[in-house]
Amino acid sequence: MSAAVSLSASGAKVERLALSRFTTLGVGGQAEVWTVENHAQLSEAMSAPYRILGGGSNLVIADEGLKERVIRLGGEFAATDLQAAPESTAEHFISGWVGGGVPLPGLLRKLRTLGLSGLEGTVGVPAQVGGAVWMNAGTRFGEMFDGLFALEIATPEGVSQLSPDELPWGYRDSAIPRNHIVTRVRLQLTRSTPEAVSAKMQNADTSRKGQPKMKTPGCAFKNPGGVGAGKLIDDAGLKGTQIGGAMISPDHANFIVNLGGAAASDVHALLELIRQRVGVPLELEYELWP
Ligand SMILES: Cc1cc2nc3c(=O)[nH]c(=O)nc-3n(C[C@H](O)[C@H](O)[C@H](O)COP(=O)(O)OP(=O)(O)OC[C@H]3O[C@@H](n4cnc5c(N)ncnc54)[C@H](O)[C@@H]3O)c2cc1C
C-alpha cells in the first residue's frame, strides 16, 4: 500500500516515508518528507525544524527515523539551464542556474557532451549538486568549487545570492552553515571538446578502482595524518568482518557495505569495533543522523 500524500498550504508534497530509499547505504527509518518545487514551498518547509537531504550518499540514518522534517529539492530546484549566459566569453562558459537537487553524475554527462571542462575531478561522486557544493566534494583531481560562478542559498530568514569568493571554502568544506540550503548554482567552465573532457573524467575515474560496487555511504573514516584509514583497518584484521547485514568490505577496508537488510545499528557496531581495534583516533567521514 502506498504512503498517504498530502499537500501543504503552499502545495509542497508531504509524505511519511522510510528514508532508506533515499540513501546509497539503503538504511534509514521514517520521517516526514517535504518535496519542494519552488521558493514558496521551501519557505513553508523551513518554518519548523528540518534537515536538507541531497543524494543521501554521505549519510547513515538511524533505524528509528527522524523527528525533524526532511526536505528534498524538486521542481525548479532540479532543473538544469546550460545555456551560455551573457557573462560567457570565447574561452569561458558561464551557465544559467542549475538546481541543487540535480544529480551530479547526470550533470557531468551533459558537460562532457558539451565539451565543458572544470568539474571532471568530481566524476564518480554520487551526490546531488547542492550536497556536493555544501561539502565541496571532490578528489585529488578537482572539486566542486573549481567550477562555481554563483550560488543561491536559502535559510528561514530568506534567499541570497553570492559569489564563491565570499565563502572561506576549503578542503571538503564550503563553510556554508548546516541547514543553509544550496538551492541553485551557476557554473563557470572552460570551453573544451567532448574528447578532452572525457579523457580527464576517465583519468579521475581510474583512481576508483578497487572501491566496492555495493550499497555504501562511501569512505567511513578520514585518513589520519598521511596513513590510509583503510590500511589501518586492514592491518587490524577487520576486512570482511560482518555484523548483521553490514560488512567491512573485503575489497576496501574503509568501506562498510550493506549486504541486504542491514540496520543502522549494524553499521554503528562495526564503526565502534573499528575504533576499538585500530590503535589511533579515527574521525568519521560520513554523517550519522540524528
Ligand atoms: C561510492 C561513494 C563514493 C564517494 N566518493 C566521494 C569522493 O570521491 N569525494 C567526495 O568528496 N565524496 C565522496 N563520497 C561522499 C558523498 O558522495 C559526498 O559527501 C557528497 O557531497 C554528498 O552529497 P549528497 O547530495 O549525497 O548529500 P547527502 O548525503 O544527502 O547529505 C550530506 C550533507 O549535505 C547536506 N546537503 C545535502 N544537500 C544539500 C543542499 N542542497 N544544501 C545544503 N546542504 C545540503 C546534508 O544536509 C548533509 O549534511 C562518496 C560516496 C559514495 C557512496
The ligand as a Tripos MOL2 file, in Angstrom:
@<TRIPOS>MOLECULE
LIG
   53    58     1     0     0
SMALL
NO_CHARGES

@<TRIPOS>ATOM
      1 C1         30.5500    5.1930   -3.5420 C.3       1 LIG1
      2 C2         30.7970    6.5640   -2.9780 C.ar      1 LIG1
      3 C3         31.9240    7.2770   -3.3830 C.ar      1 LIG1
      4 C4         32.1490    8.5720   -2.8870 C.ar      1 LIG1
      5 N1         33.2500    9.2430   -3.3320 N.ar      1 LIG1
      6 C5         33.4620   10.5060   -2.9050 C.ar      1 LIG1
      7 C6         34.5940   11.2490   -3.3970 C.ar      1 LIG1
      8 O1         35.3770   10.7810   -4.2010 O.2       1 LIG1
      9 N2         34.7370   12.5220   -2.9570 N.ar      1 LIG1
     10 C7         33.8830   13.0970   -2.0680 C.ar      1 LIG1
     11 O2         34.0730   14.2630   -1.7250 O.2       1 LIG1
     12 N3         32.8280   12.4070   -1.5690 N.ar      1 LIG1
     13 C8         32.5930   11.1350   -1.9670 C.ar      1 LIG1
     14 N4         31.5370   10.4300   -1.4680 N.ar      1 LIG1
     15 C9         30.7040   11.0120   -0.4170 C.3       1 LIG1
     16 C10        29.4860   11.8060   -0.9190 C.3       1 LIG1
     17 O3         29.1750   11.4930   -2.2540 O.3       1 LIG1
     18 C11        29.7320   13.3180   -0.7810 C.3       1 LIG1
     19 O4         29.8940   13.6330    0.5810 O.3       1 LIG1
     20 C12        28.5870   14.1760   -1.3410 C.3       1 LIG1
     21 O5         28.9750   15.5250   -1.3090 O.3       1 LIG1
     22 C13        27.2770   14.0350   -0.5760 C.3       1 LIG1
     23 O6         26.2800   14.7190   -1.3050 O.3       1 LIG1
     24 P1         24.7480   14.3140   -1.2300 P.3       1 LIG1
     25 O7         23.9940   15.1730   -2.1640 O.co2     1 LIG1
     26 O8         24.5760   12.8510   -1.3990 O.co2     1 LIG1
     27 O9         24.4120   14.7450    0.2560 O.3       1 LIG1
     28 P2         23.7060   13.9220    1.4220 P.3       1 LIG1
     29 O10        24.4660   12.6710    1.6780 O.co2     1 LIG1
     30 O11        22.2550   13.8030    1.1500 O.co2     1 LIG1
     31 O12        23.9340   14.9330    2.6360 O.3       1 LIG1
     32 C14        25.2460   15.1780    3.1340 C.3       1 LIG1
     33 C15        25.2480   16.5450    3.8110 C.3       1 LIG1
     34 O13        24.9930   17.5530    2.8180 O.3       1 LIG1
     35 C16        23.8810   18.3410    3.2090 C.3       1 LIG1
     36 N5         23.1590   18.7510    1.9890 N.ar      1 LIG1
     37 C17        22.6180   17.9510    1.0420 C.ar      1 LIG1
     38 N6         22.0330   18.6980    0.0780 N.ar      1 LIG1
     39 C18        22.2030   19.9960    0.4340 C.ar      1 LIG1
     40 C19        21.8200   21.2460   -0.1440 C.ar      1 LIG1
     41 N7         21.1170   21.3280   -1.2790 N.pl3     1 LIG1
     42 N8         22.1770   22.3810    0.5210 N.ar      1 LIG1
     43 C20        22.8810   22.3450    1.6740 C.ar      1 LIG1
     44 N9         23.2540   21.1980    2.2740 N.ar      1 LIG1
     45 C21        22.9300   20.0210    1.6520 C.ar      1 LIG1
     46 C22        23.0280   17.4190    4.0920 C.3       1 LIG1
     47 O14        22.1610   18.1410    4.9330 O.3       1 LIG1
     48 C23        24.1240   16.6950    4.8500 C.3       1 LIG1
     49 O15        24.5820   17.4960    5.9140 O.3       1 LIG1
     50 C24        31.2730    9.1450   -1.9420 C.ar      1 LIG1
     51 C25        30.1300    8.4270   -1.5370 C.ar      1 LIG1
     52 C26        29.8890    7.1530   -2.0520 C.ar      1 LIG1
     53 C27        28.6470    6.4150   -1.6260 C.3       1 LIG1
@<TRIPOS>BOND
     1     1     2 1
     2     2     3 ar
     3     2    52 ar
     4     3     4 ar
     5     4     5 ar
     6     4    50 ar
     7     5     6 ar
     8     6     7 ar
     9     6    13 1
    10     7     8 2
    11     7     9 ar
    12     9    10 ar
    13    10    11 2
    14    10    12 ar
    15    12    13 ar
    16    13    14 ar
    17    14    15 1
    18    14    50 ar
    19    15    16 1
    20    16    17 1
    21    16    18 1
    22    18    19 1
    23    18    20 1
    24    20    21 1
    25    20    22 1
    26    22    23 1
    27    23    24 1
    28    24    25 2
    29    24    26 1
    30    24    27 1
    31    27    28 1
    32    28    29 2
    33    28    30 1
    34    28    31 1
    35    31    32 1
    36    32    33 1
    37    33    34 1
    38    33    48 1
    39    34    35 1
    40    35    36 1
    41    35    46 1
    42    36    37 ar
    43    36    45 ar
    44    37    38 ar
    45    38    39 ar
    46    39    40 ar
    47    39    45 ar
    48    40    41 1
    49    40    42 ar
    50    42    43 ar
    51    43    44 ar
    52    44    45 ar
    53    46    47 1
    54    46    48 1
    55    48    49 1
    56    50    51 ar
    57    51    52 ar
    58    52    53 1
@<TRIPOS>SUBSTRUCTURE
     1 LIG1         1 GROUP 0 **** ****
